[in-house]
């Protein structure tokens, strides 16, 4: 029997890097450690970190005020500039685990807005990453998520605009929104800042599902990127299983197949993927 484990299964580079940074900090530091919001939407990881003394807190201003002599880890989504300024003004060490691809967007919007351009962020207004990006813009930023938002933009035509995107945005939707903005006649500089991690994970899953007899997709029931992975695999391979952990699968049934593929959604920890992989090979 052959088992093919997707190389891009599970955490993307930026999330893995952030998690490693928190664990390193927890192992090396004696200070109280907080993550600025949950490091990832996975309860198992968050509670394992809690057992090591790392607390996930959604800081409001009052909580920020009370902080001192501790370490705060900024997660991969990044945060607005004023949050760094607030933290710096206290006796707080900052571990910046902002994904380098997100950090790059902060640098772009900061430089372009300082250069007099109006910034348009294509993304969901309440997504923490978008809030963070907005917080690096000098002056106003416009957030566009729907075609109506793009059509309704009312920016002075004399001012050049710079358009960036939330890293996890749908590429087709981004292209459509950019087209609408351009048709309005703005002098626009478009920087496509969509990250390839999701696309690469999906493309690889599809390729594997095409050539196996059974495909296992691991991820949370409510994880939309895992559901999408499942749909893609199910289209290529009738025997596709959607599981949350190894406990959900009858391995005797799966081992009957000659060729099995495994992939996992973006918030599935490595140990769960490895357990399923090992069980398949028993
Ligand atoms: Fe992940 Fe960073 Fe891309 S957090 S999805 S690698 S932008």
Boltz pocket constraint, residues with backbone or C-beta under 6 A from the ligand:
constraints:
  - pocket:
      binder: B
      contacts: [[A, 12], [A, 13], [A, 14], [A, 15], [A, 76], [A, 77], [A, 99], [A, 100], [A, 101], [A, 102], [A, 167], [A, 168], [A, 195], [A, 196], [A, 197], [A, 198]]
      max_distance: 6.0
